[in-house]
């Protein structure tokens, strides 16, 4: 939870109460589940992008070495 690390206990409590009022108690678990899935998908996409960038860099390096 590094994103919320800068919030004090009182501020975090206010955020939780506001979330309960806005979304309702039954919607909070669904929202948290969807946020978790979105975070995993983002991390997977970033990892794939980094892997593709590494492959492209290696291909460029091999092309430069042969030229």
N, C-alpha and C positions, 0 to 999 in steps of 0.2 A: 504494500500500500504506500509506495513512495509519493504518490500523487497527493495523498491526504496527510502526509507527514507534517505539513506546515500548519495544520488546523489544531487548535487546542481542543480539550475535551468538551467544553461548552459549545464551541462552534460545531463540532462534529455531532453533538446531540441535537442541535438545532437543524442541521442538515438531515438527520435521520427522521426527525419529527415531520419536517417539511415533506420528505419523500413519502412518508406514510399518509399524509393528508392529500398530497397530489395524486399518488398512484393507488392508494388503498392497500390494505394489508395483504390481500390475496394476489395482487399483481407484483409485489416486490420480489418473490422468488422467481417468477417468470422473467422479470426484468434482469435480475442478477444472472440467471442462466444464459439469457441472450447476450448479455455483456461479456460473459466468460467465453462464449462461443466466438463472438466477434474478436476478442483479444487473441484467442488461439489462431483464428484465421489470419489475422494481421501478422502475427509472429511467423506463421507458416509462409505467408507471402513474402515477408522480408527475407526469410532464410532462402527461399527459392530465388529471389532477386540477387541476393549476395552470391549464391552459387553460380548463377548465370554470369554475373560480372566477373567472378574468378575464372570461369571457363573462357570468357572472351579475352581476359587479360593474358591468360596462358597461351591462347591461340595467337594473339598479337605478338607475344614474346617469341614464340616458335617461328612465326613468319619473319620477324626481324632477325633472328639468328640465322635463318637459311638465306636471307637476302644479302 
